[in-house]
Amino acid sequence: MGRRAFDREFKVEAVKLVLERGMSAAQAAKDLGIHANVVSRWVREARADKTQACPGRGQMKADDAEMARLKRELAKARAERDILKKAIGYLAKEPT
């Protein structure tokens, strides 16, 4: 059995049960048929930053997406640097 995915609307409604209706995370999780830790994490994320909480299935937070883009860019720059180092080493050798 694979990992279940929840869309943003489902997560937001679960968080509203806890924050606006005063229901405990454990009770909300039981009613929704999911583990209490999942609801607790969603509530924690919502309290930390409501605009980026619960991004939904397959979507990254803006900061995480930027970090991933920068890591890809750095890996590409390092590969280019390594190729150039090898080329310089090859061209710097005197012909025998």
SEZABA-231822 format. One record per atom (N, C-alpha, C): residue number from 1; atom name; y, z, x. Coordinates in Angstrom, 3 decimals, padded with zeros to 6 digits, always signed. Layout:
<recs>
   num   atome          y          z          x
   NUM      CA          Y          Z          X
...
</recs>
This chain:
<recs>
   num   atome          y          z          x
     1       N   -001.180   +000.000   +000.842
     1      CA   +000.000   +000.000   +000.000
     1       C   +001.238   +000.000   +000.883
     2       N   +002.180   -000.880   +000.594
     2      CA   +003.385   -001.001   +001.401
     2       C   +004.469   -000.028   +000.966
     3       N   +005.524   -000.071   +001.692
     3      CA   +006.668   +000.778   +001.393
     3       C   +007.401   +000.230   +000.173
     4       N   +007.766   +001.109   -000.732
     4      CA   +008.493   +000.678   -001.924
     4       C   +009.954   +000.484   -001.579
     5       N   +010.551   -000.501   -002.194
     5      CA   +011.970   -000.783   -001.982
     5       C   +012.726   -000.548   -003.291
     6       N   +013.898   +000.028   -003.184
     6      CA   +014.715   +000.324   -004.352
     6       C   +016.053   -000.382   -004.200
     7       N   +016.547   -000.952   -005.293
     7      CA   +017.835   -001.624   -005.220
     7       C   +018.967   -000.603   -005.276
     8       N   +020.167   -001.070   -004.984
     8      CA   +021.330   -000.190   -004.897
     8       C   +021.589   +000.545   -006.218
     9       N   +021.449   -000.133   -007.332
     9      CA   +021.728   +000.482   -008.632
     9       C   +020.805   +001.674   -008.896
    10       N   +019.533   +001.517   -008.547
    10      CA   +018.573   +002.604   -008.733
    10       C   +018.985   +003.823   -007.901
    11       N   +019.356   +003.564   -006.647
    11      CA   +019.750   +004.660   -005.757
    11       C   +021.005   +005.358   -006.263
    12       N   +021.976   +004.571   -006.687
    12      CA   +023.233   +005.149   -007.184
    12       C   +022.978   +006.009   -008.412
    13       N   +022.131   +005.537   -009.315
    13      CA   +021.823   +006.325   -010.510
    13       C   +021.094   +007.623   -010.150
    14       N   +020.209   +007.564   -009.168
    14      CA   +019.506   +008.777   -008.733
    14       C   +020.492   +009.778   -008.141
    15       N   +021.432   +009.290   -007.370
    15      CA   +022.448   +010.174   -006.775
    15       C   +023.332   +010.769   -007.866
    16       N   +023.671   +009.970   -008.871
    16      CA   +024.498   +010.480   -009.975
    16       C   +023.796   +011.611   -010.726
    17       N   +022.481   +011.506   -010.877
    17      CA   +021.740   +012.583   -011.534
    17       C   +021.970   +013.911   -010.821
    18       N   +022.002   +013.851   -009.509
    18      CA   +022.148   +015.083   -008.717
    18       C   +023.601   +015.529   -008.659
    19       N   +024.504   +014.614   -008.323
    19      CA   +025.894   +015.006   -008.082
    19       C   +026.695   +015.226   -009.367
    20       N   +026.507   +014.378   -010.364
    20      CA   +027.333   +014.480   -011.561
    20       C   +026.700   +015.310   -012.676
    21       N   +025.397   +015.243   -012.794
    21      CA   +024.732   +015.977   -013.872
    21       C   +024.204   +017.333   -013.427
    22       N   +024.281   +017.627   -012.137
    22      CA   +023.868   +018.930   -011.650
    22       C   +022.375   +019.141   -011.567
    23       N   +021.613   +018.080   -011.642
    23      CA   +020.161   +018.186   -011.547
    23       C   +019.783   +018.385   -010.072
    24       N   +018.723   +019.101   -009.819
    24      CA   +018.281   +019.269   -008.436
    24       C   +017.649   +017.967   -007.948
    25       N   +017.671   +017.774   -006.644
    25      CA   +017.086   +016.567   -006.065
    25       C   +015.587   +016.512   -006.357
    26       N   +014.936   +017.656   -006.312
    26      CA   +013.500   +017.694   -006.578
    26       C   +013.187   +017.291   -008.023
    27       N   +013.982   +017.781   -008.964
    27      CA   +013.752   +017.440   -010.367
    27       C   +014.053   +015.962   -010.629
    28       N   +015.137   +015.464   -010.051
    28      CA   +015.479   +014.050   -010.215
    28       C   +014.374   +013.170   -009.639
    29       N   +013.865   +013.547   -008.490
    29      CA   +012.790   +012.783   -007.854
    29       C   +011.533   +012.800   -008.716
    30       N   +011.222   +013.949   -009.272
    30      CA   +010.030   +014.067   -010.127
    30       C   +010.175   +013.181   -011.363
    31       N   +011.364   +013.189   -011.968
    31      CA   +011.608   +012.365   -013.154
    31       C   +011.532   +010.873   -012.833
    32       N   +011.962   +010.504   -011.628
    32      CA   +011.972   +009.091   -011.231
    32       C   +010.655   +008.639   -010.606
    33       N   +009.791   +009.589   -010.289
    33      CA   +008.493   +009.246   -009.723
    33       C   +008.540   +008.898   -008.249
    34       N   +009.465   +009.522   -007.536
    34      CA   +009.569   +009.309   -006.080
    34       C   +009.594   +010.658   -005.383
    35       N   +009.518   +010.636   -004.066
    35      CA   +009.475   +011.877   -003.301
    35       C   +010.864   +012.517   -003.234
    36       N   +010.915   +013.830   -003.233
    36      CA   +012.181   +014.560   -003.234
    36       C   +012.994   +014.297   -001.965
    37       N   +012.319   +014.082   -000.844
    37      CA   +013.050   +013.818   +000.402
    37       C   +013.861   +012.538   +000.316
    38       N   +013.356   +011.566   -000.411
    38      CA   +014.064   +010.295   -000.549
    38       C   +015.374   +010.514   -001.298
    39       N   +015.311   +011.214   -002.404
    39      CA   +016.516   +011.477   -003.193
    39       C   +017.486   +012.340   -002.390
    40       N   +016.975   +013.314   -001.674
    40      CA   +017.838   +014.173   -000.859
    40       C   +018.573   +013.358   +000.201
    41       N   +017.876   +012.406   +000.815
    41      CA   +018.518   +011.563   +001.830
    41       C   +019.608   +010.700   +001.201
    42       N   +019.338   +010.136   +000.026
    42      CA   +020.338   +009.317   -000.652
    42       C   +021.575   +010.143   -001.000
    43       N   +021.358   +011.379   -001.427
    43      CA   +022.481   +012.260   -001.772
    43       C   +023.277   +012.597   -000.514
    44       N   +022.585   +012.883   +000.575
    44      CA   +023.248   +013.182   +001.845
    44       C   +024.101   +011.995   +002.302
    45       N   +023.551   +010.798   +002.207
    45      CA   +024.290   +009.598   +002.594
    45       C   +025.512   +009.395   +001.705
    46       N   +025.364   +009.655   +000.422
    46      CA   +026.472   +009.483   -000.517
    46       C   +027.581   +010.489   -000.243
    47       N   +027.215   +011.689   +000.089
    47      CA   +028.230   +012.700   +000.406
    47       C   +028.957   +012.369   +001.700
    48       N   +028.257   +011.794   +002.654
    48      CA   +028.858   +011.462   +003.946
    48       C   +029.838   +010.301   +003.808
    49       N   +029.446   +009.246   +003.101
    49      CA   +030.304   +008.070   +002.966
    49       C   +029.893   +007.296   +001.716
    50       N   +030.629   +007.481   +000.649
    50      CA   +030.249   +006.863   -000.624
    50       C   +030.316   +005.348   -000.583
    51       N   +031.208   +004.776   +000.216
    51      CA   +031.355   +003.320   +000.222
    51       C   +030.173   +002.631   +000.884
    52       N   +029.530   +003.298   +001.859
    52      CA   +028.428   +002.663   +002.576
    52       C   +027.076   +003.284   +002.261
    53       N   +027.032   +004.203   +001.344
    53      CA   +025.769   +004.848   +001.004
    53       C   +024.897   +003.906   +000.188
    54       N   +023.610   +004.024   +000.369
    54      CA   +022.627   +003.258   -000.403
    54       C   +022.916   +001.762   -000.377
    55       N   +022.831   +001.137   +000.782
    55      CA   +023.197   -000.275   +000.859
    55       C   +022.273   -001.202   +000.087
    56       N   +021.096   -000.780   -000.257
    56      CA   +020.178   -001.626   -001.011
    56       C   +019.154   -002.290   -000.125
    57       N   +018.243   -002.981   -000.752
    57      CA   +017.120   -003.593   -000.055
    57       C   +017.601   -004.745   +000.828
    58       N   +017.252   -004.678   +002.109
    58      CA   +017.543   -005.764   +003.033
    58       C   +018.979   -005.848   +003.497
    59       N   +019.788   -004.890   +003.140
    59      CA   +021.183   -004.922   +003.549
    59       C   +021.457   -003.776   +004.492
    60       N   +022.261   -004.053   +005.495
    60      CA   +022.607   -003.028   +006.471
    60       C   +024.021   -002.538   +006.192
    61       N   +024.285   -001.336   +006.605
    61      CA   +025.647   -000.838   +006.538
    61       C   +026.488   -001.682   +007.502
    62       N   +027.779   -001.742   +007.262
    62      CA   +028.655   -002.578   +008.083
    62       C   +028.584   -002.178   +009.557
    63       N   +028.563   -000.878   +009.829
    63      CA   +028.500   -000.413   +011.215
    63       C   +027.178   -000.807   +011.866
    64       N   +026.091   -000.696   +011.132
    64      CA   +024.778   -001.059   +011.669
    64       C   +024.675   -002.555   +011.923
    65       N   +025.248   -003.349   +011.026
    65      CA   +025.224   -004.802   +011.204
    65       C   +026.023   -005.203   +012.432
    66       N   +027.174   -004.590   +012.620
    66      CA   +028.001   -004.876   +013.802
    66       C   +027.268   -004.466   +015.074
    67       N   +026.598   -003.323   +015.046
    67      CA   +025.842   -002.861   +016.204
    67       C   +024.718   -003.841   +016.537
    68       N   +024.013   -004.323   +015.536
    68      CA   +022.936   -005.286   +015.759
    68       C   +023.483   -006.585   +016.332
    69       N   +024.630   -007.039   +015.836
    69      CA   +025.243   -008.259   +016.352
    69       C   +025.640   -008.096   +017.810
    70       N   +026.211   -006.957   +018.133
    70      CA   +026.623   -006.704   +019.515
    70       C   +025.421   -006.605   +020.458
    71       N   +024.322   -006.014   +019.989
    71      CA   +023.110   -005.934   +020.810
    71       C   +022.545   -007.316   +021.083
    72       N   +022.550   -008.183   +020.061
    72      CA   +022.075   -009.561   +020.261
    72       C   +022.964   -010.300   +021.257
    73       N   +024.270   -010.116   +021.112
    73      CA   +025.225   -010.762   +022.021
    73       C   +025.039   -010.275   +023.449
    74       N   +024.816   -008.983   +023.633
    74      CA   +024.595   -008.426   +024.963
    74       C   +023.308   -008.966   +025.578
    75       N   +022.257   -009.065   +024.793
    75      CA   +020.987   -009.594   +025.297
    75       C   +021.157   -011.041   +025.744
    76       N   +021.905   -011.814   +024.984
    76      CA   +022.153   -013.215   +025.345
    76       C   +022.953   -013.295   +026.638
    77       N   +023.994   -012.463   +026.771
    77      CA   +024.820   -012.469   +027.979
    77       C   +023.999   -012.062   +029.207
    78       N   +023.113   -011.087   +029.039
    78      CA   +022.260   -010.671   +030.162
    78       C   +021.301   -011.789   +030.571
    79       N   +020.746   -012.498   +029.603
    79      CA   +019.847   -013.608   +029.916
    79       C   +020.588   -014.704   +030.664
    80       N   +021.795   -015.018   +030.221
    80      CA   +022.600   -016.027   +030.909
    80       C   +022.925   -015.591   +032.328
    81       N   +023.264   -014.318   +032.496
    81      CA   +023.564   -013.790   +033.827
    81       C   +022.360   -013.920   +034.749
    82       N   +021.181   -013.568   +034.239
    82      CA   +019.964   -013.646   +035.047
    82       C   +019.664   -015.080   +035.457
    83       N   +019.879   -016.023   +034.548
    83      CA   +019.649   -017.428   +034.876
    83       C   +020.608   -017.875   +035.971
    84       N   +021.863   -017.482   +035.848
    84      CA   +022.852   -017.864   +036.863
    84       C   +022.546   -017.232   +038.215
    85       N   +022.083   -015.988   +038.231
    85      CA   +021.713   -015.334   +039.492
    85       C   +020.590   -016.104   +040.178
    86       N   +019.598   -016.517   +039.406
    86      CA   +018.482   -017.269   +039.970
    86       C   +018.944   -018.616   +040.484
    87       N   +019.840   -019.269   +039.763
    87      CA   +020.347   -020.568   +040.184
    87       C   +021.144   -020.456   +041.474
    88       N   +021.967   -019.433   +041.589
    88      CA   +022.755   -019.216   +042.804
    88       C   +021.830   -018.948   +043.976
    89       N   +020.810   -018.131   +043.734
    89      CA   +019.840   -017.841   +044.799
    89       C   +019.123   -019.093   +045.247
    90       N   +018.788   -019.952   +044.322
    90      CA   +018.087   -021.187   +044.635
    90       C   +019.003   -022.150   +045.390
    91       N   +020.248   -022.284   +044.945
    91      CA   +021.179   -023.219   +045.570
    91       C   +021.725   -022.696   +046.899
    92       N   +021.725   -021.387   +047.100
    92      CA   +022.250   -020.808   +048.329
    92       C   +021.289   -020.954   +049.489
    93       N   +020.027   -021.204   +049.199
    93      CA   +019.047   -021.368   +050.277
    93       C   +019.352   -022.655   +051.043
    94       N   +019.209   -022.561   +052.334
    94      CA   +019.419   -023.750   +053.159
    94       C   +018.210   -024.645   +053.040
    95       N   +018.434   -025.951   +052.995
    95      CA   +017.275   -026.844   +052.936
    95       C   +016.470   -026.798   +054.228
    96       N   +015.181   -026.801   +054.104
    96      CA   +014.333   -026.729   +055.305
    96       C   +013.666   -028.049   +055.583
</recs>
